[in-house]
Amino acid sequence: MRIRNAVVVFGITATLIAGQLVGNAFAATSTDSLAQAKQLLNTYRKTNLKVGACVQGKSLSYDATLTHDDVADAFSIIPPEDFNGDVLAEIAVQNRKAVAEDPNNALLAGMTDQEKEIWTQAVNDCSTQIDFEASGGAEGRAKVEEAQRAALASPEVQAASRVYVACMSGAGFTVSLDPYVAPPGIAQGEHGTSEEELALVERYNSAWQICAPPWQQAFDQKLFG
């Protein structure tokens, strides 16, 4: 489910930027791309668990298990020249611990539209809260947003955005320059139940998984160095 991934990724990004700005262990491992990817995935895991605890505190269900998409996203920060047998072995290990699809999809499938709206709002509220706390409050958030704006405005990320749009267009989708903003039809289809809606979302996600990683890699490299 793209909504979950997008929200969580933003929180994780905020956590990592804030940590790097104060010189934590993540910054110290920047020369080791495999260790960096593993630490990023671990941050995904911790963030998901925090979101889950928050949502469950609202008397709602939430499965924090990582997905194969989470693993792929974390390891996409590794430059092509560093991609070797050790990286492939580690990806295989992490994929065995993860699940193929967002486990909350089954939960949502059994909800009414009103229940889905309540659940999604709870997840978004919890993610925002955790993001704010992880980024160091208002001052930390300001630093995070400044770093993100600088990365997004860079020539490298701007070029990657245009490549992403062209790639998605080739797959039949008109998208914005931001890979984490889904077209309205897709956002609505994620909560749909018809075969047509589900097929459209599946086709979009398949294209997104091909087109978005190069953008993410350009953004991460510009953001984290």
Backbone as numpy.savetxt, mean C-alpha at the origin, in Angstrom:
# Nx Ny Nz CAx CAy CAz Cx Cy Cz
-8.45 -5.99 -1.77 -9.29 -4.80 -1.77 -8.41 -3.56 -1.77
-8.47 -2.76 -2.80 -7.56 -1.64 -2.95 -7.71 -0.58 -1.87
-8.92 -0.38 -1.36 -9.12 0.62 -0.32 -8.24 0.32 0.87
-8.25 -0.93 1.30 -7.43 -1.31 2.45 -5.96 -1.07 2.17
-5.50 -1.53 1.04 -4.09 -1.38 0.71 -3.67 0.07 0.66
-4.48 0.90 0.04 -4.12 2.30 -0.11 -4.02 2.99 1.23
-5.00 2.74 2.08 -4.99 3.38 3.39 -3.78 2.93 4.19
-3.54 1.64 4.22 -2.43 1.12 5.01 -1.10 1.58 4.46
-0.94 1.57 3.17 0.31 2.01 2.57 0.62 3.44 2.98
-0.40 4.32 2.99 -0.14 5.70 3.38 0.38 5.76 4.80
-0.23 4.97 5.70 0.22 4.97 7.08 1.64 4.44 7.21
1.95 3.40 6.47 3.29 2.83 6.50 4.30 3.84 5.97
3.96 4.50 4.87 4.87 5.50 4.32 5.16 6.58 5.33
4.12 7.03 6.03 4.31 8.07 7.05 5.24 7.58 8.15
5.04 6.35 8.57 5.88 5.78 9.61 7.34 5.72 9.19
7.58 5.27 7.97 8.95 5.13 7.49 9.63 6.47 7.30
8.90 7.43 6.74 9.50 8.76 6.54 9.85 9.37 7.88
8.90 9.31 8.82 9.14 9.89 10.14 10.36 9.25 10.78
10.45 7.90 10.67 11.59 7.21 11.25 12.89 7.62 10.61
12.89 7.78 9.29 14.12 8.16 8.61 14.54 9.58 8.97
13.57 10.46 9.13 13.88 11.84 9.45 14.54 11.99 10.81
14.26 11.06 11.73 14.89 11.15 13.04 16.08 10.19 13.14
16.44 9.56 12.02 17.64 8.73 11.98 17.51 7.40 12.68
16.42 6.68 12.49 16.24 5.41 13.17 16.95 4.28 12.43
16.66 3.04 12.84 17.36 1.89 12.26 17.06 1.70 10.80
15.89 2.12 10.36 15.57 1.96 8.94 16.56 2.71 8.08
16.89 3.95 8.47 17.85 4.73 7.70 19.22 4.06 7.70
19.55 3.40 8.81 20.86 2.78 8.93 21.00 1.60 7.98
19.92 1.02 7.51 20.00 -0.15 6.65 19.76 0.20 5.18
19.81 1.50 4.84 19.45 1.92 3.49 20.36 1.35 2.42
21.58 0.91 2.80 22.51 0.37 1.81 22.22 -1.10 1.52
21.39 -1.75 2.31 21.08 -3.15 2.12 19.64 -3.25 1.67
19.43 -3.38 0.37 18.08 -3.32 -0.16 17.21 -4.48 0.31
17.78 -5.67 0.48 16.99 -6.81 0.95 16.53 -6.58 2.39
17.45 -6.13 3.23 17.09 -5.84 4.63 16.06 -4.72 4.69
16.20 -3.77 3.79 15.27 -2.64 3.74 13.87 -3.13 3.38
13.79 -4.01 2.40 12.49 -4.55 1.98 11.86 -5.38 3.09
12.67 -6.19 3.78 12.16 -7.01 4.87 11.65 -6.14 6.01
12.35 -5.05 6.29 11.91 -4.16 7.35 10.63 -3.42 6.94
10.53 -3.07 5.67 9.32 -2.44 5.18 8.13 -3.38 5.34
8.32 -4.65 4.97 7.24 -5.63 5.11 6.86 -5.82 6.57
7.84 -5.80 7.46 7.55 -5.93 8.88 6.76 -4.73 9.39
7.03 -3.56 8.82 6.26 -2.38 9.19 4.83 -2.51 8.69
4.66 -3.05 7.49 3.31 -3.35 6.98 2.56 -4.23 7.99
3.27 -5.28 8.46 2.65 -6.24 9.36 2.23 -5.57 10.67
3.12 -4.78 11.24 2.82 -4.11 12.51 1.67 -3.11 12.35
1.68 -2.40 11.23 0.62 -1.42 10.99 -0.72 -2.11 10.83
-0.75 -3.21 10.08 -2.00 -3.96 9.91 -2.53 -4.45 11.26
-1.62 -4.92 12.12 -2.04 -5.40 13.43 -2.62 -4.26 14.28
-2.03 -3.09 14.17 -2.55 -1.93 14.92 -3.92 -1.52 14.40
-4.05 -1.52 13.08 -5.36 -1.20 12.49 -6.39 -2.23 12.96
-6.00 -3.51 12.94 -6.91 -4.56 13.36 -7.35 -4.41 14.80
-6.39 -4.10 15.69 -6.73 -3.93 17.10 -7.69 -2.76 17.29
-7.46 -1.68 16.54 -8.31 -0.50 16.63 -9.73 -0.82 16.14
-9.82 -1.48 15.00 -11.14 -1.82 14.43 -11.88 -2.78 15.35
-11.17 -3.77 15.87 -11.79 -4.72 16.77 -12.25 -4.05 18.06
-11.55 -2.97 18.44 -11.96 -2.19 19.60 -13.28 -1.49 19.39
-13.71 -1.39 18.15 -15.01 -0.80 17.81 -16.07 -1.89 17.63
-15.74 -3.10 18.10 -16.63 -4.26 18.02 -16.89 -4.69 16.58
-15.88 -4.52 15.71 -15.97 -4.96 14.32 -14.84 -5.95 14.04
-15.01 -6.77 13.04 -13.99 -7.76 12.69 -12.98 -7.19 11.70
-11.74 -7.68 11.78 -10.70 -7.26 10.84 -9.59 -8.30 10.85
-9.19 -8.75 9.67 -8.12 -9.73 9.54 -6.87 -9.00 9.05
-5.83 -8.99 9.88 -4.62 -8.23 9.58 -3.58 -9.01 8.78
-3.90 -10.22 8.34 -2.95 -11.04 7.60 -2.46 -10.32 6.34
-1.16 -10.35 6.10 -0.60 -9.73 4.90 -0.99 -10.54 3.67
-0.99 -9.87 2.52 -1.32 -10.53 1.26 -0.07 -10.60 0.37
-0.19 -11.36 -0.70 0.91 -11.44 -1.67 1.19 -10.06 -2.28
0.15 -9.24 -2.42 0.35 -7.88 -2.93 1.22 -7.07 -1.98
1.03 -7.26 -0.66 1.85 -6.55 0.32 3.31 -6.95 0.17
3.53 -8.25 -0.01 4.90 -8.75 -0.18 5.52 -8.16 -1.44
4.77 -8.19 -2.54 5.28 -7.66 -3.80 5.59 -6.18 -3.69
4.72 -5.44 -3.00 4.93 -4.01 -2.84 6.19 -3.72 -2.04
6.39 -4.43 -0.93 7.56 -4.21 -0.09 8.86 -4.50 -0.84
8.86 -5.59 -1.60 10.09 -5.98 -2.30 10.28 -5.22 -3.61
9.30 -4.42 -4.01 9.45 -3.63 -5.23 10.44 -2.49 -5.06
10.83 -2.20 -3.81 11.80 -1.12 -3.58 13.23 -1.58 -3.91
13.42 -2.88 -4.12 14.75 -3.38 -4.43 15.10 -3.06 -5.88
16.20 -2.38 -6.12 16.59 -2.06 -7.51 16.85 -3.33 -8.32
16.59 -3.28 -9.61 16.78 -4.46 -10.46 18.17 -5.08 -10.33
19.18 -4.24 -10.17 20.55 -4.77 -10.10 20.81 -5.56 -8.82
19.95 -5.38 -7.80 20.11 -6.12 -6.54 19.21 -7.34 -6.45
18.44 -7.59 -7.51 17.47 -8.69 -7.49 18.20 -9.99 -7.82
18.38 -10.85 -6.82 19.14 -12.08 -7.02 18.43 -13.26 -6.38
19.13 -14.38 -6.28 18.54 -15.59 -5.73 18.11 -15.44 -4.28
18.87 -14.68 -3.50 18.52 -14.47 -2.10 17.19 -13.72 -1.99
16.99 -12.75 -2.87 15.75 -11.97 -2.86 14.57 -12.86 -3.22
14.73 -13.67 -4.28 13.66 -14.57 -4.70 13.31 -15.57 -3.60
14.33 -16.06 -2.91 14.10 -17.02 -1.82 13.32 -16.37 -0.68
13.67 -15.14 -0.37 12.99 -14.44 0.72 11.54 -14.12 0.35
11.32 -13.74 -0.90 9.95 -13.48 -1.36 9.11 -14.75 -1.23
9.68 -15.90 -1.60 8.96 -17.17 -1.49 8.61 -17.46 -0.03
9.55 -17.20 0.87 9.31 -17.43 2.31 8.17 -16.55 2.80
8.22 -15.26 2.43 7.19 -14.33 2.90 5.82 -14.63 2.28
5.81 -15.08 1.02 4.54 -15.42 0.38 3.87 -16.62 1.03
4.68 -17.52 1.57 4.10 -18.67 2.27 3.41 -18.25 3.56
3.86 -17.15 4.13 3.25 -16.63 5.36 2.02 -15.77 5.06
1.92 -15.29 3.83 0.84 -14.38 3.44 -0.29 -15.16 2.76
-1.33 -14.43 2.38 -2.46 -15.04 1.67 -2.59 -14.39 0.31
-3.25 -15.09 -0.61 -3.33 -14.61 -1.99 -4.15 -13.32 -2.11
-5.26 -13.24 -1.40 -6.14 -12.08 -1.51 -6.43 -11.52 -0.13
-6.88 -10.27 -0.10 -7.24 -9.62 1.15 -8.27 -10.48 1.88
-7.96 -10.98 3.07 -8.89 -11.85 3.79 -10.17 -11.14 4.22
-10.17 -9.81 4.18 -11.37 -9.07 4.57 -12.42 -9.05 3.46
-12.04 -9.48 2.25 -13.02 -9.53 1.16 -14.18 -10.45 1.50
-13.88 -11.61 2.10 -14.93 -12.55 2.47 -15.83 -11.95 3.54
-15.22 -11.21 4.44 -15.99 -10.55 5.49 -16.96 -9.53 4.89
-16.46 -8.73 3.96 -17.30 -7.70 3.32 -18.41 -8.33 2.48
-18.13 -9.46 1.90 -19.12 -10.11 1.03 -20.40 -10.48 1.78
-20.26 -10.67 3.09 -21.43 -11.04 3.88 -22.12 -9.86 4.54
-21.70 -8.64 4.19 -22.27 -7.45 4.82 -23.32 -6.78 3.94
-24.21 -6.06 4.57 -25.13 -5.20 3.84 -24.37 -3.94 3.44
-24.94 -3.12 2.56 -24.29 -1.88 2.15 -24.02 -0.97 3.34
-24.97 -0.91 4.27 -24.80 -0.07 5.45 -23.66 -0.59 6.33
-23.59 -1.90 6.49 -22.52 -2.49 7.30 -21.16 -2.26 6.65
-21.11 -2.34 5.31 -19.84 -2.07 4.60 -19.39 -0.64 4.83
-20.34 0.28 4.78 -20.00 1.70 4.98 -19.46 1.94 6.39
-20.10 1.33 7.38 -19.65 1.47 8.78 -18.26 0.87 8.94
-18.05 -0.32 8.36 -16.77 -1.02 8.49 -15.65 -0.22 7.81
-15.90 0.24 6.59 -14.88 1.00 5.85 -14.53 2.29 6.57
-15.51 2.96 7.12 -15.25 4.19 7.86 -14.41 3.91 9.10
-14.69 2.80 9.77 -13.91 2.43 10.95 -12.45 2.16 10.58
-12.23 1.43 9.47 -10.87 1.14 9.02 -10.14 2.43 8.66
-10.82 3.33 7.95 -10.20 4.60 7.57 -9.87 5.44 8.79
-10.80 5.50 9.76 -10.56 6.28 10.98 -9.38 5.72 11.76
-9.32 4.40 11.89 -8.23 3.77 12.63 -6.89 3.99 11.92
-6.89 3.87 10.59 -5.66 4.07 9.82 -5.16 5.51 9.97
-6.09 6.46 9.93 -5.71 7.87 10.09 -5.12 8.11 11.47
-5.74 7.53 12.49 -5.26 7.69 13.86 -3.85 7.12 14.03
-3.64 5.91 13.51 -2.34 5.25 13.64 -1.28 6.00 12.84
-1.66 6.46 11.66 -0.76 7.24 10.82 -0.31 8.50 11.56
-1.26 9.20 12.18 -0.95 10.44 12.89 0.00 10.18 14.05
-0.28 9.14 14.80 0.57 8.82 15.95 1.97 8.40 15.50
2.03 7.56 14.46 3.32 7.05 13.98 4.20 8.14 13.40
3.58 9.16 12.82 4.36 10.21 12.16 4.83 11.29 13.12
4.50 11.13 14.42 5.00 12.09 15.40 4.08 13.27 15.63
2.78 13.09 15.41 1.83 14.18 15.64 1.87 15.21 14.54
1.44 16.41 14.87 1.33 17.47 13.86 2.68 17.82 13.24
3.72 17.94 14.07 5.05 18.30 13.55 5.60 17.20 12.65
5.45 15.95 13.10 5.93 14.84 12.29 5.16 14.73 10.99
3.84 14.95 11.06 3.03 14.88 9.85 3.46 15.94 8.84
3.79 17.13 9.33 4.23 18.20 8.44 5.51 17.80 7.71
6.43 17.15 8.41 7.67 16.69 7.79 7.40 15.60 6.76
6.49 14.70 7.11 6.12 13.63 6.19 5.53 14.20 4.91
4.58 15.12 5.06 3.91 15.69 3.90 4.88 16.50 3.04
5.81 17.17 3.68 6.81 17.94 2.91 7.70 17.00 2.10
8.12 15.91 2.72 8.96 14.93 2.01 8.19 14.28 0.87
6.91 13.97 1.09 6.10 13.36 0.04 5.89 14.31 -1.13
5.61 15.58 -0.81 5.40 16.57 -1.88 6.65 16.73 -2.73
7.80 16.76 -2.07 9.06 16.91 -2.81 9.30 15.71 -3.72
9.01 14.50 -3.21 9.21 13.30 -4.01 8.24 13.28 -5.20
6.98 13.62 -4.95 5.98 13.59 -6.01 6.26 14.62 -7.10
6.88 15.75 -6.71 7.17 16.81 -7.67 8.47 16.59 -8.44
9.24 15.58 -8.05 10.53 15.34 -8.70 10.33 14.89 -10.15
11.26 15.21 -11.03 11.16 14.79 -12.43 11.04 13.27 -12.59
11.75 12.54 -11.72 11.74 11.08 -11.83 10.35 10.51 -11.55
9.71 11.01 -10.50 8.37 10.49 -10.15 7.32 11.00 -11.13
7.47 12.24 -11.60 6.55 12.77 -12.60 6.59 11.91 -13.87
7.81 11.55 -14.27 7.96 10.71 -15.45 7.35 9.32 -15.21
7.56 8.78 -14.01 7.00 7.48 -13.68 5.47 7.54 -13.66
4.91 8.67 -13.25 3.45 8.83 -13.23 2.88 8.77 -14.65
3.58 9.43 -15.57 3.11 9.42 -16.97 3.19 8.01 -17.56
4.24 7.29 -17.20 4.39 5.91 -17.67 3.26 5.05 -17.10
2.94 5.27 -15.83 1.84 4.52 -15.18 0.51 4.78 -15.89
0.20 6.05 -16.17 -1.05 6.39 -16.84 -1.12 5.73 -18.21
-0.01 5.78 -18.95 0.03 5.17 -20.28 -0.15 3.66 -20.20
0.47 3.05 -19.19 0.38 1.60 -19.01 -1.07 1.20 -18.72
-1.72 1.92 -17.81 -3.10 1.61 -17.47 -4.04 1.89 -18.65
-3.72 2.93 -19.41 -4.53 3.25 -20.59 -4.46 2.11 -21.59
-3.28 1.52 -21.73 -3.11 0.39 -22.63 -3.93 -0.81 -22.21
-4.27 -0.87 -20.91 -5.09 -1.96 -20.40 -6.58 -1.59 -20.42
-6.88 -0.37 -20.92 -8.28 0.03 -21.04 -8.83 0.85 -19.90
-7.93 1.41 -19.04 -8.40 2.19 -17.90 -7.86 3.62 -17.95
-8.73 4.57 -17.70 -8.34 5.98 -17.61 -8.13 6.31 -16.15
-6.91 6.63 -15.78 -6.58 6.85 -14.37 -5.89 8.20 -14.18
-5.79 8.62 -12.92 -5.08 9.85 -12.59 -3.59 9.54 -12.46
-2.80 10.57 -12.21 -1.36 10.38 -12.05 -1.01 9.68 -10.73
-1.97 9.61 -9.82 -1.75 8.97 -8.52 -2.22 7.51 -8.59
-1.30 6.55 -8.51 -1.70 5.14 -8.61 -2.63 4.67 -7.50
-2.68 5.43 -6.41 -3.52 5.00 -5.28 -4.89 5.65 -5.28
-5.25 6.29 -6.38 -6.60 6.81 -6.56 -7.24 6.01 -7.69
-8.18 5.15 -7.32 -8.84 4.31 -8.32 -9.94 5.10 -9.02
-10.21 4.81 -10.29 -11.33 5.45 -10.98 -12.63 5.18 -10.23
-13.62 6.09 -10.31 -14.89 5.92 -9.59 -15.55 4.56 -9.81
-15.55 4.09 -11.04 -16.19 2.81 -11.32 -15.53 1.65 -10.60
-14.21 1.73 -10.43 -13.48 0.68 -9.73 -13.76 0.75 -8.24
-13.73 1.97 -7.69 -13.99 2.14 -6.26 -15.37 1.61 -5.90
-16.34 1.84 -6.76 -17.69 1.33 -6.52 -17.76 -0.17 -6.73
-17.04 -0.64 -7.75 -17.06 -2.06 -8.06 -16.46 -2.93 -6.97
-15.54 -2.36 -6.17 -14.92 -3.13 -5.09 -15.95 -3.57 -4.06
-17.07 -2.87 -4.01 -18.13 -3.24 -3.08 -19.30 -3.90 -3.81
-19.11 -4.19 -5.09 -20.18 -4.79 -5.87 -20.27 -6.29 -5.66
-21.33 -6.86 -6.19 -21.55 -8.30 -6.05 -21.80 -9.00 -7.39
-22.04 -8.24 -8.45 -22.32 -8.85 -9.74 -21.03 -9.38 -10.37
-21.18 -10.37 -11.23 -20.01 -10.94 -11.89 -19.30 -9.91 -12.74
-20.07 -9.01 -13.36 -19.48 -7.97 -14.20 -18.61 -7.03 -13.39
-19.13 -6.62 -12.22 -18.36 -5.71 -11.36 -17.10 -6.39 -10.84
-17.22 -7.61 -10.40 -16.07 -8.33 -9.86 -15.02 -8.57 -10.94
-15.46 -8.86 -12.16 -14.52 -9.09 -13.26 -13.78 -7.80 -13.61
-14.48 -6.68 -13.57 -13.86 -5.40 -13.86 -12.78 -5.07 -12.83
-13.11 -5.26 -11.56 -12.15 -4.99 -10.50 -10.95 -5.91 -10.61
-11.20 -7.17 -10.92 -10.09 -8.12 -11.06 -9.18 -7.72 -12.22
-9.79 -7.28 -13.32 -8.99 -6.85 -14.48 -8.19 -5.59 -14.14
-8.81 -4.68 -13.41 -8.11 -3.45 -12.98 -6.94 -3.80 -12.07
-7.19 -4.66 -11.08 -6.12 -5.02 -10.15 -4.97 -5.73 -10.85
-5.29 -6.55 -11.84 -4.24 -7.26 -12.59 -3.36 -6.25 -13.34
-4.02 -5.27 -13.97 -3.28 -4.23 -14.69 -2.49 -3.37 -13.71
-3.11 -3.04 -12.58 -2.46 -2.19 -11.57 -1.19 -2.85 -11.04
-1.24 -4.16 -10.82 -0.09 -4.88 -10.29 1.08 -4.88 -11.27
0.79 -4.67 -12.54 1.85 -4.57 -13.55 2.33 -3.12 -13.69
1.39 -2.19 -13.70 1.71 -0.79 -14.02 2.20 0.03 -12.82
1.73 -0.30 -11.62 2.04 0.53 -10.45 3.43 0.32 -9.85
3.97 -0.91 -9.79 5.27 -1.11 -9.13 6.41 -0.22 -9.63
6.56 0.04 -10.95 7.64 0.95 -11.37 7.47 2.35 -10.79
6.21 2.82 -10.71 5.96 4.13 -10.08 6.35 4.08 -8.60
5.93 3.02 -7.91 6.23 2.89 -6.48 7.72 2.86 -6.24
8.45 2.17 -7.10 9.89 2.08 -6.94 10.53 3.45 -7.13
10.08 4.20 -8.14 10.62 5.55 -8.38 10.32 6.46 -7.20
9.10 6.36 -6.67 8.70 7.18 -5.53 9.53 6.84 -4.29
9.67 5.54 -3.99 10.42 5.10 -2.81 11.89 5.50 -2.91
12.45 5.33 -4.09 13.87 5.67 -4.25 14.09 7.17 -4.08
13.15 7.97 -4.54 13.28 9.41 -4.38 13.04 9.82 -2.94
12.12 9.12 -2.28 11.75 9.45 -0.91 12.82 9.03 0.08
13.32 7.81 -0.08 14.24 7.26 0.90 15.71 7.32 0.49
15.94 7.60 -0.79 17.31 7.72 -1.26 17.96 6.37 -1.59
